[in-house]
Structure formats: C-alpha cells, structure tokens
Amino acid sequence: MSTSTLAAASLVERHRAVDSPTTFRLLDLEWDLLPGVFAPHLTQSAALYAEWVPYPVGGSFCEIGSGTGYLSVLAARHGCASVVATDLSPVAVDNTRRNAARHGVADRVTVYQGDLFAPIPAGEHFDVIFWNSNFVDTDEPAPDGDHLHRALFDPGYRAHEGYLAGARERLHPGGQLLLGFTDLGNADRLAELADRHGWRVRVQRAVRCAAPQGDLHYQLLRLESD
C-alpha cells in the first residue's frame, strides 16, 4: 500500500470515530459536524484554504464537495453576494445547510446534492470555483455509499477529470478555477488531464506542514486557460 493510501486510510478512520452529531471549533467559530462528513478541524488544510481562497466581494462563489460547508459560509461572511455549494453526500448537504443557518447566511448559500456541477441549474456562472479535491489516486473502486472514502480517494481520477471538463462553462469571463491539492496526490495525472481539457496547472500558494504520517505539502492550484 502506498504512503498516500496509508495516510488517507488513517484519516478516514479518524473520521469514522465521529458517530453522533457534534460541533467543532475552527477559526474562532463553532461549526456543526454530522457523522460521515469530512471534518475540517482534523487537518491543517481547512485553515489554510480559508486564508488562501479568494472571496469575490459582491460576486459569486462556488464550492464543489462542500462537506460541512465551512468555506461556503466563510465566502458569504466575507461578502460574496451569492454562494453555491454542491456535494454528492446528502448528509454533507444537510451539514452545509445547518452551518449556513448557524452563521446567518442561509439566504446567500444555496446547496445542491449531486456530483460536481451536475445539480447546478444551467446558465449559472461564478467568479470563483473551488474544490478541496479527493486527491489520492487509486485503482480500487469506491465502496457504494461510502462518502468518507470518496472524500479522499478518486479512482482513476475520474472526479478530477469531471471537474476540469465541466468548469469552463461555469466560469464568468476572467473567473478563477482553483483546486486544493497535496503532494499525496497524483500531480502527473492531474497535469495530463488538465492539458487534455485546455488548462495549465499553476501553484498559487503552498506550504509544508507536519502531519502524523510525515510532512505534508498543501497547495492551492490555479487552473489557467490555454
């Protein structure tokens, strides 16, 4: 088993220990967490992306794979006029809606259940699109209904290809397409898929952090049009 697979499997098991609704603190705020949803406070990436991802004040923001919805909520709190969040997991959709209500931004955060861009109404476009991706490549198919597994593992990088294939028609002119990534991901495969769909991968921000399985290199990637 590869280092990336071992590290991700260990993190999945930590998430499975959450077996009842609870709350957590992140960025001096209280958040709801439902069982089976990726827990941002268990990794360093949440605080990093909260700082690194741009929030277009007065504009539109889209988060793919919202999980608890903390970043979508922050986008609304930082002045985005409209925020759309999607997640494949119905529990994560509920979790995102709960946190939008908890922080008083439910009127500006619309949440859809479905895969990537599929549930978003046709014709809706965004100034910024962000996905903290399930960056661990694997040959093993995802277990049916195991959304925690899907939060970290992407068999064959099919979800990454879907993101790259579907994003262009969802961006406003001059909009930004962003991806949360780490050195546990398959950078060569990502670059190959980006090239296939007319994107260039650029590292916008990066930092190396200590993690239980060894140092982890977190990245905010920007996909630029050819």
BELSULGI-V898004 format. One line per field, one symbol per residue. phi: phi as a letter, one per 40 degrees, with the letter a starting at -180 (. if undefined). psi: psi as a letter, one per 40 degrees, with the letter a starting at -180 (. if undefined). A space follows every 50 residues. Layout:
BEGIN
phi=???
psi=???
END
This chain:
BEGIN
phi=.cdccccccccdccccccbadababafgbcbcbbdgbdccccbccccccd ccccbccgbbbbbcgcgcgdccccdccchccabbbbacccccdccccccc cdbgbccbbbbbcicfcdccddgcbbcbbbbccccccaccccddgccccc cbbbdgfccccccccccdcbccdgcbbbacaaccccccccccccccbgbb cbccaaabbcbdchdbccbbcbcbcc
psi=hidddddddddddddeeheihaiihhffihiihiheihhdeeiedddddd ddhhhhheaihhhhfdbeeddddddddeehdhhhiiidhddddddddddd ddeffdeehhhihahbedehiiehiidhhihgigehiiehihhhegdddd ddhghefddddddddeddeehiheihhihhiieeigddddddddddefih hhhdiiihihideiihhiihihhih.
END
